[in-house]
Amino acid sequence: MIKFLKNTICLFLAIVIAIYIIMCDIWMTFSFSMNCVFFTAVILLLLMNYIINYPIDKEERGPSFVRILTQVVTVFYFTGIISLLLFNIFYPKNYINVYDQKYDYIIVFGAGISKNKNEIMNSRVEKAIEYSKKYKKCKFVLTGAKGSDEPIEEALYMKNYMTDRGMDERRIIIDNHSYNTYENLINSLNLIKKDVLNRNKKENIITRPFKNVEKEYFDLDFLNIGFMSSEFHLTRINMMAKKVGIYRPYDIACETINIYKPYMYIREDLSLFKAFVLNQLKI
């Protein structure tokens, strides 16, 4: 029995991964890059299964180059994915209890939308609505442009969703020009800067002075700014916030349906790696 499990484990995992990614394509949205990641894993597992059960070097004195290469690539591939996954999960975040923190601003990060598959986006907007009822003076920065495959701008989708449920439009700030998380963050902070200056002049609500205004990214740590997104997204947001000078980010995690979590966390692995290459992160 143990020998059978050992000989079939790679084949079993390959089948499970293939079925899972096909289900995600049907339930969520098709992603070419994610399909490449998952089906590369499937191919490597199938090759490993073949090597285990049909050794291509059985008549040779030593292991063949093909076998060694397959094993090395497979180990490095899965080690890289799992390492980034664990880093994302265990990276320290500053979660704040909803009753313990009064926010000046909350940045709500957009997610991909379509005509009928918007569970991840909707979970973020629902959380924003929940917080808007607890913090009457808090403003919400809704950020996200219109992707090539999206029917509407992400920021506008969120605004419509919130105003339809009674949210005061004056508490909403729109950033509909950002196409990725780094742009989301930079543009949102600039909008907050402008809004704080206007509120100081008109309403005298926030009177604490800016520090280091001459810098490209001035110090906003005197404000309580919440970063609202799905839990798998918050590690990258935190590291990007530190990169631009926000050293005290407050994290607000939105729930993700369990079946989507493996897909989204592994997708985030790619985004973390890309952001690292582009020097957009600070640990």
LUMPA-73307 format. One record per residue (C-alpha): residue in one letter; x, y, z. Coordinates in pm, whole numbers, plus 32768, in hexadecimal, padded with zeros to 4 digits. Example, Ala and Ser with C-alpha at 12.3 -4.5 7.8 and 13.67 -1.06 7.14 Angstrom:
# LUMPA-73307
a84CE7E3E830C/s85577F9682CA/
***
This chain:
# LUMPA-73307
m800080008000/i811880F0805F/k81D1809E7F1E/f809380DC7E55/l806182317EF7/k81CB828C7EBA/n81B1822A7D4D/t806C82E47D0E/i8089841E7DE4/c811284F67CC9/l8003847E7BDA/f7EF684BF7CDF/l7F7486207D24/a7F88866B7BB0/i7E1D86047B7E/v7DA686CE7CAC/i7E5E88087C38/a7DDA87E67AD4/i7C7287BF7B4C/y7C9988E37C3E/i7D1B89DC7B3E/i7C09897A7A47/m7B0489B47B58/c7B9E8B087BA8/d7B918B687A38/i7A1F8B137A35/w79BE8BAB7B87/m7A9E8CDC7B8E/t7B478D557A54/f7C3C8CCE7954/s7DA58D397995/f7EAE8CD4789B/s7FCE8D14798E/m7F2C8C497AA4/n7EDF8B2C79B5/c804E8B287953/v80B88B167AC1/f7FCC89FA7B18/f7FF7892F79DA/t8172894C79F5/a814A88AA7B49/v806F879C7AAC/i81718751799D/l828D873D7A9A/l81C386507B75/l816E85737A4C/l82DF856379ED/m8335850A7B54/n822A83FC7B4F/y82C2836B7A10/i8420836F7AA5/i83AA82C07BE2/n82E981AF7B2F/y83AE818E79EB/p851881E77A37/i85AE826778F5/d870A821B7975/k86CD80B979F5/e87CD80227908/e88D1812D7949/r89D581287A5E/g8979827F7ADD/p8852836F7ACF/s88108407797A/f8826857C7935/v86B0858A78EA/r865584EE7A36/i873985D37AFE/l86BE87087A44/t855186AA7A7D/q858586727BF0/v864D87B47C21/v8552888B7B61/t842D87EF7C1D/v84CD88287D73/f852989917D25/y83D489DB7C8C/f8307895F7DB1/t83FF89E57EB3/g83E08B417E1C/i82658B3D7E18/i82458AAF7F79/s834C8B9E8007/l82988CD07F7F/l814D8C407FF5/l81CC8C14815A/f82708D6B8155/n81248E0880F1/i80608D4E81FB/f814D8D8F831D/y81C38EEE82C5/p816B8FC483FA/k803D90A083BF/n7FA491AE8496/y7E3E913784B6/i7D629222857D/n7C1D91C68628/v7AFA92848590/y7AA4931986E5/d7C08937D8741/q7C6B946A862A/k7BD895AA85A0/y7C3A95DD8436/d7C6B9723837E/y7C799674822D/i7C51951381AE/i7CE094B0805C/v7C0F939D7FBB/f7CD992E27EB6/g7C21926C7D81/a7C12910B7CF7/g7BBF907E7BA4/i7A5190967B45/s79758FFD7A3C/k78028FEF79FB/n77B88EE57B01/k78F88E6E7BB0/n79438F7A7CAF/e79528EC47DFC/i7AAC8F477E5A/m7A5B90AE7DFD/n790990A07EAA/s79A490217FEE/r7A8391577FF6/v796692477FB4/e788791A180B8/k799C91C981B9/a79BF933A8158/i7849936C818A/e786192C482E0/y797893AE8349/s78C994E282BC/k77B094AA83B6/k78A2949984DC/y798095C08479/k789E96DD840D/k79BA97D183C2/c7A9996DC830A/k7AC6970B8194/f7AF795ED809E/v7BEB95F27F7B/l7B7094FE7E73/t7C8494A27D82/g7C9393E37C3B/a7C8494307AC8/k7BCD937079B7/g7C88923F793C/s7C7791D377D3/d7B8890B7782C/e7AB79172792C/p7961920D78E5/i7996933D79C7/e7AA393EE7A92/e7AE293387BD9/a7AD1947B7CA4/l798894DD7C01/y78FA937F7C3D/m794A93A37DB0/k78BB95037DBF/n777394977D1C/y775F936B7E05/m778F94457F3B/t76AC95657ED6/d759894717E74/r75A293FC7FDD/g75839557806F/m76EE95C98085/d77199744807D/e77D197967F3A/r788D98B07FEA/r794A97AB80B3/i79CF97037F79/i7B0D975A7EBE/i7B4296B97D6B/d7C8996467CD0/n7C3295B27B7E/h7D8B95D47ADF/s7E4B94BF7B90/y7E8E93767AE0/n7F5292BE7BEF/t7F7E92BA7D67/y80AE93A07D67/e7FF394A77C9C/n7EC394717D7C/l7F9394C87EAA/i805095F37E1C/n7F1E96977D7E/s7E47965A7EB1/l7F4596FA7F9A/n7F5F98297EB6/l7DE498497EB7/i7DE598338033/k7EEB99468042/k7E149A2B7F6D/d7CDD99DC8035/v7D889A1D8182/l7E029B6F810A/n7CA39BC98091/r7C059B5881D8/n7CFE9C23829F/k7CA59D5A81D9/k7B2C9D2C81CD/e7ACA9C678303/n7BFB9C6883E4/i7BB79AF8842E/i7D1A9A748420/t7E059B7584B7/r7F419AA984ED/p80539B2F8407/f80F99A6C82F2/k825E9A038325/n836299F68210/v827B9A958111/e839D9AD5802A/k83D099627FF4/e833198B57ECC/y826F97D97FBE/f822E98AD80F0/d81FC98148247/l809197B0827E/d80CA96ED83BC/f801397F3848B/l7ED4977A83DF/n7E2796338428/i7E14959882CE/g7D78944382A1/f7DDC935D8185/m7CAF9288812B/s7CD4915A804B/s7CC68FDF8049/e7DAF8F368142/f7E8F8EA48033/h7ECB90047FA7/l7F3290B580EA/t809D904180F9/r80EE90EB7FAF/i802992228011/n80E7923B815B/m823B921780B8/m81E293167FAD/a815D940780B5/k82A993F3816F/k835D94308027/v82AC957E7FFF/g82CF95EA816A/i819A9564821D/y823694A2833B/r80FA9474840A/p7FF993E0831F/y7EB6935D83B2/d7E3C92208309/i7CCF91CC82D3/a7CA7906C8249/c7B7B900D8175/e7B118EA3816C/t7B4A8DC7803C/i7A7A8C927FF1/n7B4C8B67805B/i7B438AB97F08/y7BE58BEC7E68/k7CFC8C157F68/p7E038B277ED1/y7DD28BC77D7B/m7DE78D2B7DFF/y7F0E8CEE7EE7/i7FD88C4C7DD0/r7F738D647CE5/e7FF58E557DEB/d81418D987DE7/l81718E0D7C80/s81168F727CDB/l82058F767E03/f83208EF67D29/k82D48FF87C1B/a82C691147D1B/f841490A17DAB/v84B490A77C52/l842892087C16/n84B3927C7D69/q835B92DB7DED/l8378922C7F3F/k841B9272808D/i841B91648197/
***
